[in-house]
Amino acid sequence: MLLGKIGNMQQLFKGIYKDKVILLTGHTGFKGSWLALWLHQLGAKVIGLSKDIPTHPSHWVSLNLPIISLMGDIRSLKTIEDTIKEYQPDIVFHLAAQAIVRYSYDNDIETFETNVMGTSHILHLATKYSCIKAVINITSDKAYDNKEWIYGYRETDAMGGYDPYSASKGCAELVANSYRKSYFHKASKILASARAGNVIGGGDWATDRLVPDIFKSVQNNEPVELRNPKAVRPWQHVLEPLSGYLLLGQHALESNTIVSDAWNFGPNDESTKTVQSLVEAIKENWNKVDFKILNLTNQLHEATLLKLDCSKAEHYLKWKPVWEFHQTLFYTTNWYKDCIENPSLNMAERSKKDLDIYIQDAQQKNIIWTQ
């Protein structure tokens, strides 16, 4: 029997999530939809809050989860406050964001309002309502002031950001640190920030992101265009950082104050690859994938080299990634392959299957959150 059929699923993370009320912002997005699925399987009472359904097709729509799904913009303080008043969440997982780098160049005000002021709204209200014990604030590895060095960035390195998206995430981290020091510790609440590497996996249909572009190109029977083939990124399956977020949430709900800090969640060094290497590896899994390299001048700035140092999470949380690079690409490619080649396939069950396999592999490796 699959773990996703409840079973041992609700015992993961010490069983802490069963019957907990979770406010999940950004639940209709790529990472948010996968987290909503996992939390639901863990027995949590999930309250989703998102501005809209950001892509069509949509992984969130395909899941059809029986949770409370609200449409509201985190730029509205009243919208968030009304939601907290009505549902009294125990913990907030804050994922809602304007998350596309290239979009941020043309929509800078929206990006800063959403990612900076939206985060401020969440944190302000979390300090105001006693029901909320903790906030897990999700930002990005792009929050770091990227100096293009070969070393992995540590949580104590400077925040920065060249483009509006990256800068907004750096600002959001500064805001979180201010709230942590000024308000959260006084209220005996926990505020953890999580920064993940480049996340891939089935169900991402966003515009101007590499993996969705690859599989949209397959659908259109044309090669994907690579703007920056030599760019190096820490690639990881979407379930990897989510396990880190859930582990932070477990410790927060257990009142473990050590997690009230910033945390990196990234893959092992062998998963830090160039864009071209990633596409070539996906092509090995599905020969319908093809690519061409663009020779562009005056293109928008994109970082060339970015790595994370995750030794802090490994040491203090005993967190480790489960899947290696080849497994990440295998499960990612096969999700899209099944979706594209079998339009009538139940993709909710397909996603649950990947989650079950991931958990089974984690159990075999005796990963901390399965114990």
NUPARO-442097 format. One line per 10 residues: their letters; for each residue x, y, z of N, C-alpha, C. Coordinates in pm, whole numbers. Example, Ala and Ser with C-alpha at 12.3 -4.5 7.8 and 13.67 -1.06 7.14 Angstrom:
BEGIN
as> 1319,-569,780,1230,-450,780,1320,-330,780 ~ 1285,-225,708,1367,-106,714,1290,3,787 $
***
This chain:
BEGIN
mllgkignmq> 85,-120,0,0,0,0,87,125,0 ~ 54,222,-82,130,345,-88,114,424,41 ~ 224,488,82,219,571,202,117,683,186 ~ 101,732,61,9,842,36,-135,809,68 ~ -166,678,85,-300,637,125,-315,648,277 ~ -265,756,332,-259,785,474,-158,693,541 ~ -193,577,599,-95,486,656,3,557,746 ~ 133,536,720,239,594,802,262,742,773 ~ 198,794,671,224,931,629,208,1029,745 ~ 103,1014,824,75,1110,930,171,1097,1049 $
qlfkgiykdk> 256,994,1047,355,978,1153,486,1050,1121 ~ 500,1098,998,622,1170,960,631,1300,1040 ~ 753,1351,1055,775,1474,1132,716,1462,1272 ~ 732,1342,1331,685,1314,1468,534,1327,1481 ~ 462,1324,1368,317,1335,1372,267,1472,1412 ~ 354,1574,1405,321,1706,1458,211,1778,1379 ~ 195,1742,1249,103,1819,1165,-42,1770,1169 ~ -64,1652,1226,-201,1600,1229,-293,1695,1306 ~ -398,1740,1238,-502,1829,1292,-455,1971,1321 ~ -331,2004,1285,-287,2143,1299,-351,2227,1189 $
villtghtgf> -384,2353,1224,-438,2446,1125,-322,2523,1064 ~ -306,2509,934,-191,2567,863,-241,2674,766 ~ -190,2796,779,-213,2897,676,-99,2889,577 ~ -131,2854,453,-31,2838,347,-56,2944,240 ~ 29,3046,236,14,3147,131,86,3099,5 ~ 29,3132,-110,89,3088,-236,62,2941,-265 ~ -51,2889,-218,-80,2746,-233,-109,2704,-377 ~ -141,2799,-464,-172,2764,-603,-48,2764,-692 ~ 66,2805,-638,189,2805,-716,252,2667,-722 ~ 367,2658,-786,436,2530,-805,474,2466,-671 $
kgswlalwlh> 559,2534,-594,598,2478,-464,480,2473,-368 ~ 397,2575,-371,284,2580,-280,187,2465,-299 ~ 164,2426,-424,70,2316,-451,125,2183,-400 ~ 256,2161,-419,318,2039,-366,315,2039,-213 ~ 338,2155,-150,334,2162,-5,191,2140,47 ~ 93,2194,-24,-47,2172,13,-80,2023,9 ~ -34,1955,-96,-56,1811,-108,6,1737,10 ~ 133,1768,42,203,1698,148,138,1725,284 ~ 106,1850,312,41,1884,439,-94,1813,454 ~ -169,1808,345,-298,1739,349,-277,1592,381 $
qlgakvigls> -177,1531,319,-148,1390,345,-100,1367,488 ~ -39,1470,548,7,1461,686,-106,1478,788 ~ -225,1509,738,-340,1522,826,-365,1662,877 ~ -298,1760,816,-316,1899,858,-446,1956,800 ~ -497,2060,866,-611,2135,814,-554,2258,744 ~ -548,2252,613,-478,2353,534,-574,2463,488 ~ -533,2588,512,-604,2705,462,-513,2771,359 ~ -547,2762,233,-466,2821,128,-510,2963,97 ~ -411,3052,77,-441,3190,40,-349,3231,-75 ~ -408,3260,-190,-332,3301,-308,-407,3408,-384 $
kdipthpshw> -332,3488,-458,-394,3595,-537,-478,3538,-650 ~ -426,3431,-715,-494,3374,-830,-433,3237,-859 ~ -476,3177,-967,-412,3056,-1017,-314,3102,-1125 ~ -184,3096,-1098,-88,3169,-1181,-58,3110,-1318 ~ -87,2981,-1339,-54,2920,-1468,-170,2834,-1517 ~ -172,2816,-1646,-267,2725,-1711,-191,2648,-1818 ~ -173,2516,-1802,-231,2431,-1697,-177,2463,-1559 ~ -240,2402,-1458,-205,2431,-1319,-194,2302,-1240 ~ -82,2283,-1173,-66,2167,-1086,-168,2171,-973 ~ -192,2291,-919,-290,2306,-812,-427,2256,-855 $
vslnlpiisl> -470,2298,-972,-603,2258,-1022,-609,2106,-1040 ~ -503,2048,-1094,-503,1903,-1119,-511,1823,-989 ~ -457,1878,-879,-460,1806,-751,-601,1795,-693 ~ -681,1900,-712,-821,1901,-665,-830,1860,-518 ~ -749,1923,-435,-743,1888,-293,-864,1941,-216 ~ -914,1864,-121,-1029,1909,-41,-985,1996,77 ~ -921,2109,44,-880,2203,148,-953,2335,126 ~ -945,2423,224,-1004,2555,208,-911,2640,122 ~ -958,2682,8,-877,2758,-88,-937,2897,-105 ~ -861,2999,-63,-909,3137,-67,-828,3217,-168 $
mgdirslkti> -895,3304,-239,-828,3394,-332,-818,3532,-268 ~ -696,3578,-246,-674,3708,-186,-530,3750,-201 ~ -506,3878,-208,-374,3932,-235,-305,3969,-103 ~ -181,3920,-83,-109,3951,42,-67,4098,49 ~ -84,4173,-58,-60,4318,-50,-170,4388,30 ~ -278,4315,57,-388,4368,138,-376,4316,280 ~ -345,4404,373,-335,4366,514,-468,4312,565 ~ -577,4374,524,-710,4333,571,-743,4191,526 ~ -706,4157,404,-734,4022,353,-668,3917,441 ~ -542,3939,475,-470,3843,558,-530,3839,699 $
edtikeyqpd> -560,3957,754,-613,3963,890,-748,3894,900 ~ -833,3914,802,-964,3849,802,-948,3696,800 ~ -850,3649,724,-826,3505,714,-777,3450,848 ~ -684,3520,911,-631,3474,1041,-741,3476,1147 ~ -822,3581,1149,-930,3591,1247,-1027,3473,1233 ~ -1059,3437,1110,-1161,3334,1089,-1108,3194,1117 ~ -983,3166,1077,-936,3028,1082,-837,2999,1194 ~ -780,3101,1260,-694,3083,1377,-582,2980,1351 ~ -494,3005,1256,-390,2907,1225,-287,2892,1336 ~ -233,2770,1348,-125,2743,1443,10,2791,1391 $
ivfhlaaqai> 27,2786,1258,155,2819,1196,128,2869,1054 ~ 216,2954,1004,204,3007,868,325,2962,787 ~ 299,2902,672,402,2880,572,381,2985,463 ~ 475,3080,457,457,3195,367,538,3174,239 ~ 468,3133,132,530,3110,3,485,3209,-104 ~ 377,3283,-80,323,3372,-182,427,3475,-223 ~ 446,3490,-354,550,3581,-404,532,3604,-553 ~ 592,3712,-601,617,3728,-744,754,3664,-766 ~ 757,3550,-834,874,3462,-828,954,3452,-958 ~ 925,3533,-1057,993,3520,-1187,1090,3636,-1207 $
vrysydndie> 1217,3604,-1230,1321,3706,-1243,1293,3799,-1360 ~ 1271,3744,-1478,1255,3828,-1597,1128,3913,-1590 ~ 1022,3858,-1530,898,3934,-1512,923,4056,-1423 ~ 1014,4042,-1327,1037,4151,-1232,1097,4276,-1297 ~ 1166,4259,-1408,1224,4375,-1477,1114,4468,-1530 ~ 1004,4410,-1577,894,4491,-1631,788,4523,-1527 ~ 794,4455,-1412,691,4473,-1310,758,4487,-1174 ~ 844,4589,-1165,925,4607,-1045,842,4646,-924 ~ 747,4737,-941,666,4781,-829,583,4665,-772 ~ 519,4590,-859,442,4473,-815,532,4375,-740 $
tfetnvmgts> 653,4355,-790,746,4261,-729,784,4305,-588 ~ 821,4432,-572,858,4482,-439,738,4486,-344 ~ 623,4528,-395,505,4533,-309,468,4393,-258 ~ 472,4296,-347,434,4159,-310,537,4096,-218 ~ 663,4102,-258,766,4026,-187,816,4093,-60 ~ 810,4225,-56,857,4296,64,739,4334,154 ~ 645,4412,103,532,4454,187,440,4337,219 ~ 424,4246,126,342,4127,154,399,4048,271 ~ 531,4032,271,597,3963,382,581,4041,511 ~ 596,4172,504,577,4257,623,437,4240,681 $
hilhlatkys> 336,4233,595,199,4214,641,184,4083,718 ~ 238,3976,662,230,3845,727,295,3848,864 ~ 416,3905,871,491,3904,996,427,3996,1100 ~ 378,4110,1056,310,4203,1148,191,4133,1215 ~ 110,4065,1135,-10,4002,1189,24,3879,1273 ~ 134,3812,1239,176,3695,1317,213,3734,1460 ~ 266,3856,1476,299,3903,1610,175,3947,1687 ~ 69,3976,1615,-52,4033,1675,-148,3926,1725 ~ -147,3808,1661,-247,3704,1693,-182,3589,1768 ~ -233,3561,1887,-170,3462,1976,-182,3319,1925 $
cikavinits> -277,3292,1835,-294,3156,1782,-171,3112,1703 ~ -103,3207,1639,11,3175,1552,136,3156,1638 ~ 189,3036,1635,309,3003,1712,437,3028,1634 ~ 426,3023,1500,547,3034,1419,514,3071,1275 ~ 614,3127,1208,607,3154,1065,730,3092,999 ~ 708,3016,893,816,2968,808,813,3053,682 ~ 910,3142,671,913,3241,563,1004,3192,451 ~ 948,3173,334,1024,3116,222,1073,3228,132 ~ 1205,3238,117,1258,3338,25,1329,3268,-92 ~ 1459,3287,-108,1525,3232,-227,1676,3239,-209 $
dkaydnkewi> 1747,3150,-278,1894,3161,-280,1938,3289,-351 ~ 1850,3345,-432,1885,3468,-505,1881,3592,-415 ~ 1844,3571,-289,1848,3681,-193,1991,3723,-160 ~ 2087,3634,-183,2226,3666,-150,2285,3767,-248 ~ 2376,3848,-196,2454,3939,-281,2554,3854,-359 ~ 2516,3818,-480,2591,3719,-558,2719,3778,-615 ~ 2832,3727,-568,2961,3775,-614,3023,3679,-716 ~ 2943,3583,-761,2986,3487,-863,3110,3408,-819 ~ 3121,3382,-687,3236,3305,-643,3202,3156,-640 ~ 3307,3074,-626,3290,2929,-637,3241,2867,-507 $
ygyretdamg> 3239,2944,-400,3199,2891,-271,3047,2898,-254 ~ 2995,2806,-175,2854,2811,-143,2824,2922,-45 ~ 2712,2991,-64,2674,3100,27,2622,3044,157 ~ 2667,3106,267,2620,3069,400,2514,3168,447 ~ 2439,3127,546,2327,3208,594,2371,3343,648 ~ 2498,3355,687,2548,3481,741,2602,3575,634 ~ 2605,3530,507,2654,3617,400,2553,3728,370 ~ 2603,3834,307,2522,3954,285,2407,3929,188 ~ 2296,3994,216,2182,3995,125,2209,4097,14 ~ 2146,4077,-100,2167,4170,-210,2069,4142,-321 $
gydpysaskg> 2115,4149,-444,2026,4119,-556,2040,4221,-666 ~ 2069,4175,-786,2089,4263,-901,1954,4305,-959 ~ 1871,4207,-994,1742,4233,-1056,1637,4260,-947 ~ 1523,4318,-983,1421,4349,-882,1374,4227,-803 ~ 1359,4111,-868,1317,3992,-795,1417,3957,-686 ~ 1544,3943,-724,1647,3905,-627,1660,4008,-516 ~ 1656,4136,-554,1664,4243,-454,1546,4237,-358 ~ 1427,4208,-411,1308,4202,-326,1319,4088,-226 ~ 1379,3978,-266,1397,3865,-175,1503,3896,-69 ~ 1609,3969,-109,1706,4015,-11,1642,4109,91 $
caelvansyr> 1555,4199,41,1483,4290,130,1391,4214,224 ~ 1323,4112,171,1233,4032,254,1308,3964,368 ~ 1431,3922,340,1513,3861,446,1551,3964,553 ~ 1582,4086,510,1613,4191,607,1492,4225,692 ~ 1376,4229,629,1251,4253,702,1228,4142,805 ~ 1246,4017,762,1226,3904,853,1322,3910,971 ~ 1447,3944,945,1545,3952,1053,1507,4061,1153 ~ 1456,4172,1102,1412,4280,1190,1296,4236,1278 ~ 1196,4172,1219,1082,4124,1298,1126,4019,1399 ~ 1218,3932,1358,1267,3827,1447,1328,3887,1574 $
ksyfhkaski> 1412,3989,1554,1482,4050,1666,1393,4145,1746 ~ 1304,4214,1676,1226,4320,1742,1098,4272,1809 ~ 1036,4166,1751,903,4128,1798,889,3980,1834 ~ 941,3892,1750,910,3750,1767,965,3692,1896 ~ 1090,3726,1929,1147,3667,2050,1076,3718,2176 ~ 1025,3842,2169,953,3899,2284,819,3830,2304 ~ 761,3786,2194,630,3720,2199,644,3568,2210 ~ 767,3519,2226,794,3374,2233,739,3301,2111 ~ 754,3364,1997,717,3304,1869,843,3277,1787 ~ 830,3189,1691,945,3148,1610,926,3194,1466 $
lasaragnvi> 1032,3254,1411,1033,3296,1271,1157,3237,1203 ~ 1133,3140,1117,1241,3078,1041,1231,3122,896 ~ 1346,3152,834,1351,3183,692,1423,3072,619 ~ 1372,3034,503,1431,2924,427,1467,2971,287 ~ 1590,2939,246,1641,2976,114,1679,2848,40 ~ 1614,2825,-73,1637,2701,-148,1707,2731,-280 ~ 1769,2627,-334,1832,2637,-466,1728,2631,-577 ~ 1773,2606,-699,1681,2600,-813,1596,2473,-805 ~ 1467,2492,-790,1375,2382,-764,1306,2341,-893 ~ 1309,2210,-920,1243,2156,-1038,1155,2039,-996 $
gggdwatdrl> 1071,1993,-1088,983,1881,-1060,857,1892,-1142 ~ 779,1788,-1142,654,1789,-1218,559,1895,-1168 ~ 482,1952,-1261,377,2046,-1222,412,2192,-1232 ~ 537,2224,-1270,575,2365,-1286,544,2405,-1430 ~ 453,2501,-1446,416,2550,-1580,442,2699,-1595 ~ 527,2754,-1510,553,2898,-1512,624,2940,-1640 ~ 607,3067,-1675,673,3126,-1791,815,3167,-1753 ~ 907,3153,-1849,1046,3197,-1830,1117,3122,-1719 ~ 1084,2993,-1705,1162,2906,-1618,1206,2787,-1702 ~ 1328,2742,-1681,1392,2649,-1774,1315,2519,-1793 $
vpdifksvqn> 1286,2448,-1685,1225,2316,-1700,1086,2324,-1764 ~ 997,2413,-1720,871,2426,-1792,891,2460,-1940 ~ 987,2547,-1970,1014,2582,-2110,1057,2460,-2191 ~ 1134,2372,-2129,1178,2250,-2198,1058,2167,-2242 ~ 966,2144,-2151,855,2054,-2182,746,2122,-2264 ~ 733,2253,-2252,644,2325,-2345,699,2315,-2488 ~ 831,2317,-2500,893,2303,-2633,867,2166,-2691 ~ 869,2062,-2607,835,1928,-2654,692,1925,-2707 ~ 601,1989,-2632,461,1995,-2676,448,2065,-2810 ~ 532,2165,-2832,527,2242,-2957,618,2184,-3066 $
nepvelrnpk> 682,2071,-3033,769,2003,-3129,879,2095,-3182 ~ 946,2164,-3090,1054,2255,-3126,1161,2254,-3016 ~ 1284,2292,-3048,1389,2293,-2946,1370,2407,-2847 ~ 1408,2383,-2722,1405,2490,-2623,1525,2581,-2647 ~ 1507,2710,-2628,1614,2807,-2652,1685,2837,-2520 ~ 1817,2818,-2519,1897,2842,-2399,1964,2978,-2409 ~ 1931,3067,-2315,1989,3201,-2314,2127,3202,-2250 ~ 2145,3119,-2149,2267,3125,-2069,2311,2983,-2034 ~ 2359,2906,-2134,2384,2763,-2114,2493,2731,-2012 ~ 2584,2825,-1988,2695,2800,-1895,2662,2839,-1751 $
avrpwqhvle> 2544,2895,-1727,2505,2932,-1591,2498,2807,-1504 ~ 2554,2819,-1383,2560,2706,-1290,2459,2727,-1178 ~ 2379,2623,-1151,2276,2633,-1048,2273,2505,-964 ~ 2228,2517,-837,2208,2398,-753,2068,2340,-777 ~ 2057,2240,-863,1927,2185,-903,1880,2083,-799 ~ 1753,2091,-763,1698,1994,-667,1550,1974,-694 ~ 1502,1855,-660,1359,1828,-677,1280,1909,-576 ~ 1161,1949,-613,1076,2035,-529,1052,1975,-391 ~ 1047,1843,-380,1020,1781,-251,1135,1798,-152 ~ 1257,1822,-202,1373,1837,-113,1360,1959,-21 $
plsgylllgq> 1346,2081,-75,1331,2194,16,1202,2186,98 ~ 1096,2128,41,972,2116,118,994,2032,243 ~ 1077,1928,232,1106,1848,352,1179,1935,455 ~ 1264,2027,407,1331,2120,498,1234,2216,563 ~ 1140,2270,484,1041,2362,540,957,2291,648 ~ 916,2168,617,834,2092,711,912,2056,837 ~ 1041,2031,821,1125,2002,938,1139,2126,1026 ~ 1155,2243,963,1156,2368,1039,1023,2386,1112 ~ 914,2360,1042,783,2373,1103,765,2279,1221 ~ 815,2156,1208,808,2061,1319,878,2116,1443 $
halesntivs> 1002,2162,1425,1078,2217,1538,1009,2340,1596 ~ 954,2423,1508,886,2545,1554,765,2510,1639 ~ 686,2412,1595,568,2372,1671,605,2302,1801 ~ 727,2251,1807,779,2192,1931,848,2297,2019 ~ 841,2424,1974,900,2538,2048,1051,2530,2058 ~ 1114,2472,1958,1260,2466,1953,1312,2596,1894 ~ 1360,2686,1978,1396,2821,1935,1520,2825,1845 ~ 1595,2715,1836,1714,2715,1751,1677,2741,1605 ~ 1555,2707,1564,1518,2723,1424,1473,2865,1391 ~ 1465,2952,1491,1426,3091,1466,1544,3166,1407 $
dawnfgpnde> 1571,3140,1281,1692,3188,1213,1674,3165,1063 ~ 1780,3189,986,1780,3165,842,1845,3031,811 ~ 1793,2961,706,1839,2826,673,1847,2807,522 ~ 1955,2744,477,1970,2704,338,1929,2559,320 ~ 1858,2532,210,1825,2395,172,1859,2376,25 ~ 1966,2303,0,2011,2281,-136,2062,2140,-156 ~ 2097,2105,-278,2142,1969,-309,2289,1949,-278 ~ 2335,1826,-293,2477,1797,-284,2551,1861,-400 ~ 2682,1873,-387,2762,1939,-490,2746,1875,-627 ~ 2722,1744,-631,2712,1677,-762,2589,1721,-840 $
stktvqslve> 2494,1785,-773,2374,1835,-840,2386,1981,-883 ~ 2502,2041,-858,2526,2178,-904,2585,2170,-1044 ~ 2502,2199,-1143,2537,2176,-1285,2504,2299,-1368 ~ 2560,2303,-1489,2526,2409,-1583,2386,2384,-1641 ~ 2329,2490,-1694,2200,2480,-1762,2206,2377,-1875 ~ 2311,2384,-1955,2323,2291,-2068,2334,2147,-2020 ~ 2408,2123,-1912,2420,1988,-1857,2286,1935,-1813 ~ 2206,2021,-1752,2072,1980,-1708,1987,1938,-1828 ~ 1986,2020,-1934,1903,1990,-2050,1950,1862,-2118 ~ 2080,1845,-2127,2134,1723,-2188,2095,1599,-2108 $
aikenwnkvd> 2095,1611,-1976,2057,1499,-1891,1908,1468,-1904 ~ 1825,1571,-1916,1682,1549,-1939,1660,1482,-2074 ~ 1736,1522,-2174,1726,1463,-2307,1759,1313,-2303 ~ 1852,1274,-2216,1884,1132,-2202,1766,1053,-2149 ~ 1681,1118,-2068,1561,1053,-2014,1446,1051,-2114 ~ 1445,1149,-2204,1336,1157,-2304,1393,1218,-2431 ~ 1407,1136,-2534,1477,1182,-2654,1397,1281,-2738 ~ 1274,1311,-2700,1199,1415,-2770,1246,1555,-2733 ~ 1323,1565,-2625,1376,1694,-2581,1491,1736,-2672 ~ 1490,1861,-2712,1600,1915,-2794,1622,2060,-2754 $
fkilnltnql> 1738,2115,-2789,1768,2252,-2750,1857,2319,-2854 ~ 1856,2452,-2849,1951,2531,-2928,1999,2646,-2841 ~ 2124,2683,-2862,2185,2790,-2782,2173,2922,-2857 ~ 2118,3022,-2789,2102,3154,-2851,2230,3235,-2834 ~ 2261,3310,-2934,2375,3402,-2927,2318,3542,-2910 ~ 2297,3580,-2782,2229,3705,-2752,2326,3813,-2707 ~ 2296,3935,-2743,2367,4050,-2689,2266,4140,-2619 ~ 2313,4213,-2519,2227,4305,-2444,2108,4237,-2379 ~ 2126,4110,-2338,2016,4043,-2269,2013,4085,-2122 ~ 1900,4063,-2059,1884,4098,-1919,1983,4020,-1833 $
heatllkldc> 2032,4085,-1727,2132,4023,-1640,2076,3901,-1569 ~ 2149,3790,-1575,2120,3671,-1497,2251,3620,-1439 ~ 2248,3580,-1312,2369,3532,-1247,2426,3411,-1319 ~ 2559,3401,-1323,2624,3290,-1390,2652,3175,-1294 ~ 2691,3206,-1171,2729,3102,-1076,2662,3127,-941 ~ 2596,3024,-890,2528,3038,-761,2523,2901,-693 ~ 2580,2894,-573,2580,2770,-494,2542,2802,-350 ~ 2490,2702,-281,2453,2717,-141,2536,2625,-53 ~ 2569,2672,66,2632,2590,169,2521,2551,267 ~ 2490,2424,274,2378,2377,357,2427,2304,482 $
skaehylkwk> 2552,2328,521,2608,2256,635,2537,2291,766 ~ 2480,2411,775,2408,2449,897,2285,2360,918 ~ 2205,2342,812,2086,2255,822,2127,2111,845 ~ 2235,2069,781,2283,1932,799,2329,1908,943 ~ 2394,2007,1003,2449,1990,1137,2342,2001,1246 ~ 2265,2111,1241,2171,2138,1350,2037,2066,1334 ~ 1990,2052,1211,1860,1988,1188,1873,1842,1145 ~ 1996,1801,1112,2022,1666,1058,1947,1645,926 ~ 1922,1756,855,1852,1749,727,1949,1707,617 ~ 1902,1621,527,1981,1581,411,1888,1565,290 $
pvwefhqtlf> 1939,1593,171,1859,1563,51,1844,1412,34 ~ 1739,1373,-34,1709,1230,-54,1754,1183,-191 ~ 1723,1259,-295,1750,1216,-432,1876,1280,-487 ~ 1951,1201,-562,2066,1251,-636,2018,1316,-765 ~ 2111,1377,-837,2079,1452,-959,2003,1365,-1059 ~ 2051,1242,-1082,1989,1157,-1185,1847,1117,-1145 ~ 1822,1100,-1014,1687,1067,-969,1594,1187,-985 ~ 1644,1304,-951,1565,1426,-967,1518,1442,-1111 ~ 1609,1422,-1205,1573,1438,-1346,1483,1324,-1395 ~ 1506,1205,-1343,1423,1090,-1382,1277,1115,-1345 $
yttnwykdci> 1253,1152,-1219,1115,1170,-1174,1052,1296,-1233 ~ 1133,1401,-1251,1081,1522,-1314,1040,1495,-1458 ~ 1130,1435,-1534,1103,1409,-1676,983,1317,-1693 ~ 976,1212,-1614,867,1115,-1630,732,1174,-1592 ~ 730,1269,-1497,603,1334,-1465,550,1407,-1588 ~ 636,1488,-1650,592,1563,-1769,563,1470,-1887 ~ 644,1367,-1901,622,1272,-2011,485,1207,-1998 ~ 451,1162,-1878,320,1102,-1855,208,1202,-1879 ~ 228,1326,-1835,127,1430,-1853,102,1460,-2000 ~ 210,1472,-2076,200,1511,-2217,151,1396,-2304 $
enpslnmaer> 198,1274,-2276,164,1160,-2362,31,1095,-2324 ~ -17,1122,-2201,-143,1062,-2155,-235,1170,-2099 ~ -297,1248,-2187,-378,1363,-2142,-490,1327,-2046 ~ -538,1202,-2050,-648,1161,-1962,-599,1108,-1828 ~ -469,1103,-1808,-413,1050,-1684,-451,1137,-1565 ~ -481,1075,-1453,-511,1147,-1329,-380,1197,-1269 ~ -349,1325,-1290,-219,1379,-1248,-212,1399,-1097 ~ -327,1404,-1030,-324,1409,-884,-266,1280,-829 ~ -314,1168,-880,-259,1039,-837,-113,1026,-880 ~ -81,1083,-995,58,1078,-1043,151,1153,-949 $
skkdldiyiq> 110,1268,-901,190,1346,-808,201,1276,-673 ~ 91,1217,-626,94,1142,-501,192,1025,-510 ~ 197,964,-627,290,852,-646,434,898,-628 ~ 471,1013,-687,607,1065,-670,636,1097,-524 ~ 539,1154,-455,556,1185,-313,578,1057,-233 ~ 500,953,-262,516,827,-192,653,765,-215 ~ 700,769,-339,832,712,-370,941,791,-299 ~ 928,922,-298,1026,1006,-230,1033,971,-81 ~ 918,955,-17,915,923,125,972,784,151 ~ 939,688,65,993,554,80,1146,555,68 $
daqqkniiwt> 1198,631,-28,1343,643,-42,1406,710,79 ~ 1336,809,136,1386,876,256,1388,779,374 ~ 1287,695,384,1283,597,492,1398,497,480 ~ 1426,456,358,1536,363,335,1670,423,374 ~ 1682,553,361,1805,623,399,1803,670,544 ~ 1695,639,614,1679,675,755,1691,826,776 ~ 1631,903,684,1634,1050,695,1558,1093,821 ~ 1605,1196,885,1560,1235,1019,1410,1252,1031 ~ 1344,1310,931,1200,1339,946,1112,1215,930 ~ 1172,1101,892,1096,976,882,1103,896,1012 $
q> 1186,936,1105,1211,855,1226,1105,880,1335 $
***
